[in-house]
Amino acid sequence: MTKHTKLVREGDYVAEVDVDLIQTDQPWAPYLSLADARRLDEVRSALKQGNVAFAVKLARVYRLTPIAAM
């Protein structure tokens, strides 16, 4: 297994979710465990519903702020 950080973007938020990539000899490798895939879905769903407090329990969450043209 290899540690990796997946980014989930929803609206004005982006979350960094730590996952383990599973390495095998199969052609579809590397892949995520079911638990990691569900955690990504939970974070995305929480952010979509505006439940940032729940998303913060599962990931590092940041608010995106646009920068005006200079």
Secondary structure as GFF3:
##gff-version 3
##sequence-region A 1 70
A	DSSP	beta_strand	2	10	.	.	.	ID=ss1
A	DSSP	beta_strand	13	22	.	.	.	ID=ss2
A	DSSP	beta_strand	31	32	.	.	.	ID=ss3
A	DSSP	alpha_helix	34	48	.	.	.	ID=ss4
A	DSSP	alpha_helix	52	58	.	.	.	ID=ss5
A	DSSP	beta_strand	60	63	.	.	.	ID=ss6
###
